[in-house]
Amino acid sequence: MAFNAVKFARRWLAFLPEGRRLELYPPWWMMRIKVLALENEWRHIRIRLPLTWASRNMGGSMFGGFQASLADPIAPLACSKVFPEFHVWTRHLSMDFVRPGISDMELRFDFPPEKEVEIREELARRGRSTPSFEYGLYDSQGRLCTKVVCVVAIRPPEYLKGVGSAAA
């Protein structure tokens, strides 16, 4: 059986606040993220991604891969907290690098109440939903550097049994 870092963290690091557990998640720990806000049951998230020697590319700005690694799971994690009875994952992720990130970056994600209502209605009607979220990474002056669009798959637990998932 393979080592699952998420299950390990849930069991052995449960005494820590959720934000601190995110900071200790191995890929993000090595990126030295800092959770600035994790509020309202994951509906308001702010995370600092520092520009370091490891995250800086040859042009002096932050590697897009560092930004993508942080941005990818944020919307699905928020959805899994809001809709815990469903399986959730990233269906599609696109990033538009509007300007170079030449300072620490701040990921800003908000889960709008109207989006939550819309998803709940679709889950009640269809039993599944595939919402799209827009959020971004901002530089130290508050300017949008990277626009993120994440499409999330929200499916009932029995869905994975039909596709032969390793999670089943």
Backbone as CSV, one residue per row, in Angstrom:
resi,resn,N_x,N_y,N_z,CA_x,CA_y,CA_z,C_x,C_y,C_z
1,MET,0.841,-1.178,0.000,0.000,0.000,0.000,0.890,1.246,0.000
2,ALA,0.602,2.168,-0.880,1.410,3.372,-1.029,1.151,4.361,0.112
3,PHE,2.163,5.155,0.427,2.045,6.188,1.455,1.157,7.305,0.939
4,ASN,0.173,7.710,1.722,-0.732,8.796,1.361,-0.506,9.937,2.346
5,ALA,0.126,11.003,1.867,0.478,12.132,2.730,-0.751,12.824,3.301
6,VAL,-1.820,12.893,2.530,-3.034,13.564,3.001,-3.655,12.788,4.160
7,LYS,-3.777,11.472,4.018,-4.335,10.657,5.106,-3.438,10.702,6.339
8,PHE,-2.131,10.695,6.118,-1.180,10.795,7.234,-1.395,12.109,7.985
9,ALA,-1.491,13.210,7.233,-1.659,14.527,7.855,-2.977,14.611,8.611
10,ARG,-4.049,14.066,8.042,-5.345,14.095,8.733,-5.290,13.355,10.063
11,ARG,-4.602,12.241,10.087,-4.562,11.420,11.302,-3.568,11.960,12.325
12,TRP,-2.331,12.212,11.925,-1.269,12.523,12.869,-1.041,14.008,13.111
13,LEU,-1.603,14.838,12.252,-1.434,16.279,12.450,-2.759,16.971,12.736
14,ALA,-3.763,16.190,13.149,-5.109,16.717,13.371,-5.149,17.796,14.454
15,PHE,-4.192,17.793,15.362,-4.176,18.778,16.434,-3.792,20.175,15.932
16,LEU,-3.210,20.255,14.748,-2.808,21.549,14.187,-3.969,22.212,13.457
17,PRO,-3.990,23.538,13.419,-5.014,24.230,12.614,-4.855,23.856,11.137
18,GLU,-5.960,23.911,10.393,-5.930,23.505,8.982,-4.912,24.294,8.164
19,GLY,-4.797,25.579,8.429,-3.833,26.391,7.691,-2.411,25.912,7.884
20,ARG,-2.085,25.547,9.108,-0.727,25.048,9.389,-0.494,23.695,8.725
21,ARG,-1.534,22.840,8.686,-1.406,21.552,7.998,-1.152,21.757,6.513
22,LEU,-1.803,22.769,5.907,-1.530,23.068,4.494,-0.076,23.478,4.302
23,GLU,0.434,24.284,5.215,1.820,24.728,5.115,2.800,23.560,5.225
24,LEU,2.415,22.531,5.958,3.285,21.366,6.148,3.098,20.285,5.095
25,TYR,2.101,20.441,4.225,1.903,19.475,3.136,3.192,19.455,2.312
26,PRO,3.812,18.274,2.127,5.175,18.220,1.576,5.464,19.090,0.347
27,PRO,4.664,19.065,-0.719,5.023,19.931,-1.854,4.969,21.415,-1.507
28,TRP,4.020,21.805,-0.676,3.887,23.212,-0.329,4.877,23.609,0.752
29,TRP,5.250,22.691,1.626,6.247,22.985,2.644,7.555,23.371,1.960
30,MET,7.916,22.630,0.912,9.157,22.933,0.189,9.053,24.257,-0.571
31,MET,7.822,24.688,-0.891,7.625,25.970,-1.568,7.552,27.128,-0.568
32,ARG,7.478,26.783,0.733,7.468,27.757,1.832,6.243,28.667,1.820
33,ILE,5.068,28.101,1.492,3.851,28.908,1.499,3.509,29.343,2.915
34,LYS,2.701,30.389,3.031,2.195,30.853,4.318,0.697,31.118,4.151
35,VAL,-0.122,30.412,4.930,-1.570,30.625,4.885,-1.866,31.900,5.662
36,LEU,-2.397,32.887,4.953,-2.722,34.184,5.563,-4.153,34.199,6.072
37,ALA,-5.059,33.531,5.362,-6.467,33.459,5.769,-7.069,32.173,5.233
38,LEU,-7.802,31.494,6.086,-8.546,30.285,5.730,-9.823,30.382,6.561
39,GLU,-10.789,31.128,6.022,-11.936,31.537,6.825,-13.254,31.065,6.232
40,ASN,-14.277,31.126,7.074,-15.654,30.828,6.673,-15.760,29.468,5.996
41,GLU,-15.195,28.441,6.659,-15.269,27.073,6.123,-14.707,26.974,4.701
42,TRP,-13.529,27.570,4.490,-12.794,27.523,3.218,-13.434,28.371,2.112
43,ARG,-14.271,29.316,2.470,-14.905,30.162,1.451,-14.089,31.430,1.173
44,HIS,-13.113,31.704,2.022,-12.228,32.863,1.859,-10.800,32.382,2.157
45,ILE,-9.958,32.370,1.119,-8.600,31.821,1.256,-7.581,32.831,0.734
46,ARG,-6.512,33.027,1.513,-5.381,33.849,1.091,-4.112,33.078,1.462
47,ILE,-3.227,32.881,0.481,-1.979,32.156,0.711,-0.835,32.908,0.040
48,ARG,0.238,33.131,0.801,1.426,33.793,0.232,2.372,32.737,-0.329
49,LEU,2.822,32.973,-1.537,3.799,32.120,-2.210,5.051,32.967,-2.411
50,PRO,6.110,32.693,-1.639,7.289,33.562,-1.697,8.128,33.361,-2.967
51,LEU,8.711,34.463,-3.416,9.668,34.412,-4.515,11.035,34.121,-3.884
52,THR,11.548,32.924,-4.148,12.814,32.493,-3.554,13.771,32.094,-4.668
53,TRP,14.970,31.697,-4.286,15.939,31.248,-5.283,15.393,30.050,-6.060
54,ALA,14.579,29.211,-5.422,14.050,28.014,-6.090,12.859,28.319,-6.982
55,SER,12.107,29.375,-6.655,10.902,29.684,-7.441,11.150,30.720,-8.539
56,ARG,12.334,31.298,-8.546,12.667,32.357,-9.517,13.214,31.742,-10.804
57,ASN,12.654,32.154,-11.936,13.151,31.654,-13.223,14.310,32.526,-13.728
58,MET,14.824,32.209,-14.910,15.982,32.944,-15.434,15.670,34.406,-15.707
59,GLY,14.405,34.732,-15.898,14.011,36.123,-16.134,13.798,36.904,-14.854
60,GLY,13.923,36.232,-13.707,13.783,36.912,-12.428,12.378,36.886,-11.849
61,SER,11.430,36.316,-12.579,10.065,36.244,-12.072,9.758,34.814,-11.608
62,MET,8.585,34.632,-11.027,8.227,33.331,-10.464,7.856,32.338,-11.561
63,PHE,8.363,31.117,-11.424,8.006,30.033,-12.330,6.493,29.834,-12.335
64,GLY,5.935,29.629,-13.511,4.510,29.334,-13.627,4.143,28.027,-12.956
65,GLY,5.060,27.073,-12.933,4.796,25.787,-12.301,4.580,25.906,-10.797
66,PHE,5.301,26.822,-10.145,5.084,27.054,-8.719,3.675,27.593,-8.501
67,GLN,3.290,28.536,-9.352,1.963,29.127,-9.221,0.874,28.083,-9.486
68,ALA,1.082,27.254,-10.509,0.099,26.223,-10.862,-0.017,25.183,-9.750
69,SER,1.106,24.822,-9.140,1.082,23.822,-8.065,0.257,24.294,-6.874
70,LEU,0.286,25.580,-6.613,-0.515,26.119,-5.526,-1.967,26.315,-5.950
71,ALA,-2.184,26.819,-7.145,-3.536,27.166,-7.594,-4.406,25.949,-7.899
72,ASP,-3.804,24.867,-8.374,-4.563,23.696,-8.830,-5.541,23.145,-7.807
73,PRO,-5.130,22.815,-6.589,-6.072,22.146,-5.683,-6.957,23.066,-4.838
74,ILE,-6.788,24.378,-4.935,-7.499,25.279,-4.017,-9.018,25.209,-4.193
75,ALA,-9.536,25.368,-5.394,-10.992,25.305,-5.606,-11.558,23.929,-5.251
76,PRO,-10.909,22.817,-5.664,-11.433,21.515,-5.248,-11.399,21.302,-3.728
77,LEU,-10.354,21.779,-3.059,-10.307,21.657,-1.601,-11.458,22.424,-0.958
78,ALA,-11.709,23.637,-1.451,-12.822,24.430,-0.918,-14.153,23.714,-1.158
79,CYS,-14.338,23.173,-2.359,-15.576,22.451,-2.667,-15.727,21.209,-1.811
80,SER,-14.621,20.519,-1.539,-14.715,19.309,-0.721,-15.068,19.645,0.723
81,LYS,-14.724,20.834,1.187,-15.112,21.263,2.534,-16.581,21.687,2.572
82,VAL,-17.034,22.361,1.510,-18.416,22.835,1.451,-19.385,21.687,1.143
83,PHE,-18.944,20.713,0.344,-19.772,19.571,-0.052,-19.067,18.262,0.331
84,PRO,-18.938,17.965,1.634,-18.122,16.826,2.072,-18.660,15.457,1.659
85,GLU,-19.916,15.367,1.306,-20.489,14.079,0.929,-20.200,13.693,-0.522
86,PHE,-19.485,14.544,-1.244,-19.178,14.299,-2.656,-17.675,14.138,-2.862
87,HIS,-17.304,13.470,-3.941,-15.905,13.408,-4.378,-15.655,14.620,-5.273
88,VAL,-14.490,15.227,-5.111,-14.187,16.476,-5.814,-12.774,16.417,-6.363
89,TRP,-12.590,16.920,-7.588,-11.250,17.020,-8.167,-11.234,18.099,-9.239
90,THR,-10.033,18.492,-9.642,-9.870,19.465,-10.727,-10.160,18.774,-12.048
91,ARG,-11.059,19.345,-12.805,-11.380,18.807,-14.125,-10.552,19.519,-15.204
92,HIS,-10.380,20.815,-15.020,-9.612,21.609,-15.988,-9.038,22.826,-15.257
93,LEU,-7.795,23.140,-15.561,-7.147,24.310,-14.975,-6.501,25.105,-16.091
94,SER,-6.795,26.393,-16.139,-6.098,27.251,-17.098,-5.571,28.471,-16.357
95,MET,-4.426,28.927,-16.814,-3.779,30.065,-16.185,-3.353,31.058,-17.250
96,ASP,-3.647,32.314,-17.000,-3.247,33.389,-17.894,-2.235,34.244,-17.139
97,PHE,-0.984,34.195,-17.579,0.084,34.943,-16.919,0.058,36.374,-17.455
98,VAL,-0.704,37.223,-16.766,-0.969,38.597,-17.196,0.274,39.465,-17.104
99,ARG,1.020,39.320,-16.011,2.266,40.073,-15.824,3.224,39.219,-15.011
100,PRO,4.516,39.469,-15.143,5.488,38.660,-14.397,5.347,38.863,-12.891
101,GLY,5.481,37.793,-12.153,5.462,37.867,-10.696,6.873,38.088,-10.192
102,ILE,7.225,39.341,-9.934,8.601,39.670,-9.532,8.698,39.974,-8.033
103,SER,7.711,39.514,-7.288,7.722,39.642,-5.830,7.023,38.408,-5.269
104,ASP,6.910,38.342,-3.952,6.062,37.299,-3.381,4.673,37.452,-3.995
105,MET,3.982,36.324,-4.119,2.638,36.350,-4.713,1.626,35.963,-3.643
106,GLU,0.417,36.463,-3.795,-0.666,36.101,-2.886,-1.806,35.506,-3.686
107,LEU,-2.134,34.246,-3.390,-3.284,33.616,-4.014,-4.527,34.097,-3.277
108,ARG,-5.529,34.553,-4.041,-6.783,35.036,-3.453,-7.940,34.255,-4.063
109,PHE,-8.635,33.518,-3.202,-9.780,32.719,-3.629,-10.965,33.043,-2.733
110,ASP,-12.116,33.299,-3.357,-13.361,33.498,-2.627,-14.443,32.643,-3.265
111,PHE,-15.234,31.995,-2.428,-16.320,31.124,-2.867,-17.608,31.938,-2.732
112,PRO,-18.119,32.499,-3.832,-19.298,33.359,-3.734,-20.534,32.591,-3.252
113,PRO,-21.334,33.190,-2.363,-22.539,32.520,-1.861,-23.500,32.111,-2.978
114,GLU,-23.625,32.953,-4.003,-24.539,32.623,-5.107,-24.046,31.410,-5.900
115,LYS,-22.730,31.235,-5.986,-22.161,30.057,-6.654,-22.481,28.804,-5.839
116,GLU,-22.384,28.914,-4.515,-22.703,27.780,-3.651,-24.168,27.365,-3.813
117,VAL,-25.061,28.339,-3.854,-26.494,28.051,-4.047,-26.711,27.369,-5.392
118,GLU,-26.091,27.897,-6.422,-26.198,27.333,-7.776,-25.729,25.875,-7.811
119,ILE,-24.595,25.598,-7.157,-24.046,24.233,-7.127,-24.987,23.310,-6.353
120,ARG,-25.480,23.776,-5.197,-26.395,22.953,-4.393,-27.649,22.596,-5.197
121,GLU,-28.180,23.551,-5.934,-29.371,23.296,-6.754,-29.068,22.263,-7.836
122,GLU,-27.912,22.397,-8.484,-27.546,21.445,-9.525,-27.289,20.051,-8.943
123,LEU,-26.672,19.977,-7.778,-26.442,18.683,-7.134,-27.770,18.019,-6.767
124,ALA,-28.723,18.814,-6.299,-30.043,18.262,-5.956,-30.776,17.783,-7.214
125,ARG,-30.616,18.519,-8.293,-31.318,18.197,-9.550,-30.641,17.065,-10.321
126,ARG,-29.317,17.124,-10.469,-28.595,16.180,-11.328,-27.725,15.176,-10.570
127,GLY,-27.439,15.478,-9.309,-26.571,14.599,-8.535,-25.097,14.831,-8.788
128,ARG,-24.766,15.819,-9.586,-23.375,16.154,-9.906,-23.317,17.592,-10.390
129,SER,-22.117,18.155,-10.375,-21.938,19.530,-10.832,-20.509,19.712,-11.327
130,THR,-20.338,20.643,-12.252,-19.011,20.949,-12.785,-18.852,22.472,-12.854
131,PRO,-18.746,23.117,-11.678,-18.643,24.576,-11.666,-17.257,25.080,-12.054
132,SER,-17.223,26.346,-12.428,-15.980,27.017,-12.792,-15.719,28.139,-11.789
133,PHE,-14.472,28.250,-11.348,-14.076,29.292,-10.396,-12.963,30.132,-11.008
134,GLU,-13.036,31.431,-10.791,-11.968,32.341,-11.209,-11.344,32.949,-9.967
135,TYR,-10.033,32.906,-9.907,-9.295,33.529,-8.821,-7.932,33.928,-9.357
136,GLY,-7.048,34.401,-8.510,-5.785,34.871,-9.045,-4.657,34.907,-8.052
137,LEU,-3.478,35.180,-8.598,-2.270,35.409,-7.813,-1.865,36.856,-8.047
138,TYR,-1.614,37.569,-6.950,-1.352,39.001,-6.989,0.039,39.293,-6.444
139,ASP,0.686,40.337,-6.989,2.017,40.706,-6.506,1.912,41.527,-5.226
140,SER,3.053,41.953,-4.702,3.079,42.672,-3.423,2.412,44.040,-3.500
141,GLN,2.181,44.547,-4.718,1.485,45.826,-4.882,-0.009,45.631,-5.141
142,GLY,-0.468,44.383,-5.075,-1.889,44.096,-5.254,-2.334,43.984,-6.696
143,ARG,-1.385,43.910,-7.626,-1.728,43.806,-9.050,-1.896,42.338,-9.447
144,LEU,-2.918,42.061,-10.239,-3.141,40.706,-10.725,-1.991,40.312,-11.645
145,CYS,-1.323,39.217,-11.327,-0.242,38.695,-12.162,-0.697,37.458,-12.928
146,THR,-1.469,36.593,-12.270,-1.895,35.346,-12.890,-3.376,35.127,-12.630
147,LYS,-4.143,35.055,-13.714,-5.568,34.761,-13.611,-5.744,33.245,-13.720
148,VAL,-6.476,32.667,-12.788,-6.688,31.225,-12.735,-8.161,30.926,-12.982
149,VAL,-8.426,29.970,-13.858,-9.777,29.452,-14.051,-9.703,27.956,-13.788
150,CYS,-10.453,27.509,-12.787,-10.437,26.104,-12.391,-11.850,25.540,-12.504
151,VAL,-11.989,24.506,-13.318,-13.262,23.794,-13.447,-13.169,22.579,-12.535
152,VAL,-14.141,22.442,-11.659,-14.130,21.406,-10.628,-15.214,20.381,-10.915
153,ALA,-14.862,19.116,-10.790,-15.838,18.027,-10.902,-16.303,17.666,-9.491
154,ILE,-17.605,17.736,-9.274,-18.200,17.349,-7.992,-19.138,16.188,-8.299
155,ARG,-18.789,15.007,-7.787,-19.516,13.787,-8.145,-19.909,12.997,-6.894
156,PRO,-20.983,12.214,-6.999,-21.386,11.378,-5.858,-20.365,10.274,-5.620
157,PRO,-20.305,9.740,-4.396,-19.302,8.713,-4.069,-19.338,7.500,-4.994
158,GLU,-20.501,7.083,-5.423,-20.587,5.887,-6.276,-20.039,6.124,-7.686
159,TYR,-19.838,7.367,-8.067,-19.321,7.679,-9.403,-17.955,7.033,-9.628
160,LEU,-17.075,7.103,-8.635,-15.720,6.565,-8.793,-15.688,5.063,-8.939
161,LYS,-16.678,4.371,-8.364,-16.731,2.919,-8.510,-16.938,2.516,-9.967
162,GLY,-17.682,3.337,-10.689,-17.959,3.057,-12.092,-16.797,3.328,-13.035
163,VAL,-15.836,4.142,-12.596,-14.715,4.467,-13.476,-13.443,3.742,-13.087
164,GLY,-13.495,2.907,-12.061,-12.323,2.119,-11.679,-11.235,2.922,-11.021
165,SER,-11.608,3.865,-10.180,-10.641,4.718,-9.502,-9.829,3.937,-8.484
166,ALA,-8.618,4.399,-8.258,-7.758,3.801,-7.234,-8.289,4.122,-5.839
167,ALA,-9.135,5.155,-5.748,-9.683,5.546,-4.452,-10.734,4.556,-3.959
168,ALA,-11.291,3.768,-4.850,-12.372,2.856,-4.454,-11.855,1.668,-3.687
